[in-house]
Amino acid sequence: MSRLKSITLTLVLMLSLCMPIASAETILPLDVSIFDETFGDMQEELATVAEENKKALLIMFETVDCPWCMRMKQTVLNRQRVQDYYKEHFRIITIDAGGGAPIVDFDGNDTNETKFSMKLLRVRATPVFAFYSSDGELLTKYTGTTKNADDFMLLGEYVVDEHYKQGKFSKFRRTRAKQAS
């Protein structure tokens, strides 16, 4: 083999090792959002859930400086399959648990994001993912980050298929892990 062919082959091999391996999963840019726009009227949000025949209103309570919230956005919520599944089954909004923007709560009372977050769920650590029926009933909540996108998909399935009626998400997750092995 000529020296030129050998160098070319070596360069091609080195470049192929440096290139990222194509993933079957589509990751969306960070500016593509899973969240629906909201005007902060929770009664209106619940009416939209019922009108669109969604399973629940999902509220992600976050704070501006929350590294775990950013981790969820950068590693889980930006996955195409996560967005497709969640948008199909849920109306999804975000509330700044430390913010002062005006909110109309589920009972029609004027409040702000911080008071709403504390009164509703006593949100102190973020993120918190809270799922509400179209009647405003808390179906389940999950505090913190999930392990990965698969775990977040499992959380969605837990709500969609109403497994929350039989027990906690942690038990559902363990049962599923045993079934998979």
Secondary structure, DSSP 8 states (H G I E B T S, - for coil): --HHHHHHHHHHHHHHHHS----SS-B--TTS-S-----SBHHHHHHHHHHTT-SEEEEEEE-TT-HHHHHHHHHTTTBHHHHHHHHHHEEEEEEETT---EEE-TTS-EEEHHHHHHHHH---SS-EEEEE-TTS-EEEEEES--SSHHHHHHHHHHHHTTGGGTS-HHHHHHHHHHHH-
